Amino acid sequence: MEILNSRAILRPADPDASLAFYRDTLGLAISREFPGGTVFFLGNGFLEVSGRPSGAPDTPDGQVAPDAGGLRLWLQVRDLDATHRELVDAGVTVLREPREEPWGLHEMWVADPDGTRIVFVQIPPGHPIRRDTRGD
């Protein structure tokens, strides 16, 4: 099997709020737009925001339950502290403040308007993820 491309697809409860979050708050560049959806560049991948959720559990008031799908987005940034300041200044609630994890990555967690968890990651110099270990 040869995988040529990939993308994560979100089916948000409020497409307009999610579109604004990814486009305006996070500042992701648009790859393409189509009726009912937008595809953003996501580093070397893509994020499609389109349609609405199907089969997601609802809350008693008829809203889609936060984080219903269990999807997580992993976004690598150059400067986690600067990203933290930028998101706080934009009014984004930080679920987990920036910190160094036991596995050596620097991480911070936020959520989009539907509760999808987004981890922002800074990879420090010398971390194994920066090396090609296939020959080791």
N, C-alpha and C positions, 0 to 999 in steps of 0.2 A: 504494500500500500504506500502511496506517495501523497502526502498532504500538501497541497499547493498554496492554500490560504486559509484563514480562519477569522472568525469574529465572535464576539459575545453579543447576544440579542436580548434586549430588555423589552418586556411588555408592561409598561408602567400603568398604574391606575389613573394617573393624571399626566398624559403625554406632554401637555404644554409646560407643566412644572418641571418635568424631567428634562425636556428639551432646553429650557432656560437654565437649569442647573448645569448640565454638561456643556452647553454652548457658552453661557455667559459667566457663570460662577467659576467653573473649572477652566474655561477658555479653550476647550478642545476644538481643533480645526475640523471643518466639515469636508468629508470626502465626496459625498454626493447626497442629494435629496430626492425623494420620490413621493408620490401622493401617499400620505399616511406615515411617512418615516424619514429619518435622517440617519446617515452613517457618518460617524466621526472617526478621524484618525486617532488611534490609541497607541502611541509609540510605534512599534513595528506591527501592530495589529489594528483591528477595527472594533468599534462599538456601534451597534445599530439600535436606535430607539424607535420602536414602531408598534402600532396596535395597542391592545390592552391585554392584561393577563387572562389566561384561560385556565379554569380549574383551580385558581388560587383560593385558599380558604378566606372567607369573609369574616369580619368582625360583626357583632350584634347590630351595629348601626349601619351595616351594608357596605362599609369601606373594606378595601383589601387589607389584610393583616400585614403589618410591617415585617419586612424581611421574609415574606412568605415563601419565596422561591429558593432561598438558601444560596443564591449566586453571590460570589465575592469577586471584586475587581482588585487586581494587584497592579499599582501604577508606580513605576520607578521614577524618582525625581533626583535632580542634581543636589538640591539643598533643602533638606527636610525642614529646617528651622524657618527658612524663608517661605516655604509652602505653608507651614503652620500659620505664620503671621498673615499671609495673604488670605487664607481661608477664614480665619477668625475675623479679619477686617471685613470680609464679605458676608459675615453673619452665619457662617456654617458652624454647626455644633460639632465639636470634637468629642468623639466617644472615648478615645484613648489618646492621651497626650503623647508626643514624640518621646521615644526612649529606645535604648539599645536592648535588643532581645538576647536571650541566652545563645541563640544561633548566630549572633554577630551582626544581624541587620538592624538598621535604625528604622523604626516603624511608627506610624500614626494612623488611627482609624477614624473615619467619618462615615456618614450615611447619606444617600441621595434622598429625594422626597418620598420614595416608596419604602425606605428603610434598607435598601441594598447596601451592604457593607463595602466600603472602599478602603483598602490599605494603601497608604503612600509609603514608599520604601526608598531609603537612601542606602546604597551599598558602599561601605567604607573601603578604602584602598586595602589591598591584600586579602580581602574576603575571597573564599574559594569560588564563589559564583562569578567572580571576575576572570577566572582562569579556565582554560580548556583542559579539563582533567582526563580526557579520553585516552591520552597517551601515558598516564600515570600508572 
